[in-house]
Amino acid sequence: MFLSPLRSFFWFLAAVSSFSVVVDDLLGADAAQTFDEADIWVEEIIRWVRRSGGAVSEKTEIRLPDDAAKESKLRGVYATEALEEGDIVCKIPWELIVHEPKNPAICPTTFRIYDAMRDARNPYGRFLKTQPERYLPGFWSDEGSILLREMLGGDLPPLQFDDLLNKYWVNGCSRLPRGMEIFNEDRTLTLHSLMLVLSRGDDDLMVPVYDMFNHRNGKWYNTEHVIREGKDFSIITNRKVEAGEQLYASYNQCNACQNRIDNFGTPEMFQNYGFVEPMPQRWFIEKVRVKFDIDEKEDGTGLKLTFKIPISKRGMLYFQKELHRLKNFEKRYRNNSKIASMVPKNELSALWQYHDAVITAFELAYRTGEGQTTNYVWKLGDDWWKTKSRHLDGTKEKPSSWDDEDEGIEL
């Protein structure tokens, strides 16, 4: 059964008609087009880019991973032949990028994406209509949202997962005349457009093909941006890529990611993109000044953890408390048939993926930190989380990445 706050919440929903209920109803429909149609539109996008003077490498293909179920719809970009460092994977002409040149911001781009998805002749818009709906936690159903809030408690990030909808719709796009115009015309498509821009866009730019690159850091990260504003938006390889490899972007360490490298990790990925990132992962807990990375061991025997800031006793107590709380949450809800009948399947799946990732990370952090505690982190200033980077000398300036960071602060 639900805990008391959950029961109260559902009773409240039955009694009160609120904006959140409206959003819940609006976003409940399935994507307008089928999975097979998405494949058709991917191919048409590639032809469209090439006809428009752009490029998509003939040595690549966009497809599902070999072992993926069709329901996942998680396509990626794969090398069909070896690519050398610096090879162009795609070059998108600026005129194909969806944005508002006179007013570069999320809302104007959302309005343009809405128009593109209503235009039967626009291959990018038709492809976007095939994409899953409401996969960002901030756009989940009311039932899924309150269950996630229960799981996060008061101390586990991302605590403000519902801020995206409030910030960009309730307090943003809905206050613009064009926003209310399209909302009244097609409410479901309007909110779907906003979610796509927030999760697939490069800030206010929606870039065809580029938004099909999946995220992964570490040795897997093998591309980088080359942006010539007003001309084109390109992705090139940053190392040699073998045939069969997936081409990955990075959503927090890319050369155009600005200040995300230090404090944007696995919880923020879940909030802003709706997935649990594969290894390596970064965990950043502001409240208890914890920052650590997890990666697979090179010999494939398990996981290794590196504290980027020395762990404190307060951090260790935090791990203990959260692990205890999360395991109790799992006992109550994991095999609860009532929960399964009320919370959409995709939301429940994502919630448990994140839950399990937290358990794995915190158990490893606790084992690694035993006997290693120090109060050093509490002597640092407000920017305690900034780790020093080794800057490479030479004529070509390279972006900072996790691999360039010191292994930790020396005491």
ABEGO torsion letter per residue (X at the ends): XBBAAAAAAAAAAAABBBAAAAAAAAAABBBABBAAAAAAAAAAAAAAAAAAGBBBBAABBBBBBAABBAAAGBBBBBBABBBBBGBBABBBBAAABBBBAABBBAAAAAAAAAAAAABAABAAAAAAAABBBGABAAABBAAAAAAAAAAAEAABOBAAAAAAAAAAAAABAAABAAAAAAAAABAAAAAAAAAAAAAABBEABBBBGAAABBBBBEAABABBBBBBBGABBBBBBABBBBBGBBBBBBAAABAAAEAAAAABBAAAAAAAAGBBBBOBBBBBBAAAGBBBBBBBBAAGAEBBBBBABBBBAAAAAAAAAAAAAAAAAAAAAAABAAAAAABBAAAAAAAAAAAAAAAAAAAAAAAAABGABBAAAAABBAAAABBBBBBBBEABBBBBBAAABBAEBBX
